[in-house]
Amino acid sequence: MDFLDKLGETITTKGKEVTDKAKDLAEVANLKSQISTCENVIKKNYIEIGRIYYEKHGSTPEDEYEEACRAIANAQNAVVDLEAKIKEIKGI
């Protein structure tokens, strides 16, 4: 009987360990999801700050922002050109 008692105790202990690990993994996954949400909020707001800055100062940016503002303006011009080509191809 002693063997069966020890076997039952081992199974119970191992079951609890597996359950505890599963709970830990679920909690870690939940926390990582929350981190991802926070990072998305940060990224979204960085983008919004940049958009506001560009709208206000894009034509006369401070030196440290000049290259980025020029890249935005060039990309915007390229979009206009590419959209015109699409219209031309479509015959619009």
N, C-alpha and C positions, 0 to 999 in steps of 0.2 A: 504494500500500500504506500510505503514511503516513496517509491519510485513514481507512482502515479501522482502523488501530491506534489513532488518536485516538478514533474512534467507539466502539471496544471499551473503551477506557480510560474514556470518559465514561459509558458504560452501567454499567460496573463501579463507578465512583465513585458514581453516582446510586443504584444498587442498594444499596450499602453505606449511603448516607445514609438511604434509606427504611427499611432494616432497623434502623439505629440509632434512628431516630425511633419506629419501631414498638416496639422494646424499651423506649425511654424512656416511651412512652405506657402500655405494660403495667405498668411499674414504678410510674408515678404512680398508675395505677388500683389497683394492689395496696396502695400506701401509703395512698391515700384510704380503701380498705376497712378497713385496720388502724386508721386514725383513727376511722372510724365505729364500729368495735367498741369502741375505748377510750371514745368518747363515750357509747355505750350502757351500758358498765360504770359510768361516772361517774353517768349519769342514774339507773340502777337503784339505786346506792348512796345517792345523794341522797334518793331516794324512800324507801328503807329507813330512813335516818336520820330522816327526817320522820315516818314511821310509828311508829318507836320513841319519838320525842319525844312525839308525840301520845298514844300509849298511856300514857306515864308522866306527862305534864304537861298533857294536853288540857283537863282540868277546871279547872286553875289555871295557865295558861301565863304566862310572862313577858310584859311589856307588848308587846314587839316581835313576839310570836307570837300575841297575843290575837285579832287580826282573822282570821288564817288558821285558827286553831283554831275560832273561831266559824263560819266559812264551812264548815269540814268538818262540824261538828255539824249545821248547818242542812241541808247536802246529805244527810247520813245520815238525818235526820228526814224529808226529802222522799222519799228512797228508800223508807223504811218506809211512808209514806202512799201513794205510787204503787203499791207492791206490794199494799197492802190494796185499793186501787181495782181492780187487775187481778183479784185473787181475787174481789172482789164482782161484777165483770162476768162472770167465768167461773162464778160460783155456787159457789165453793169455801168 
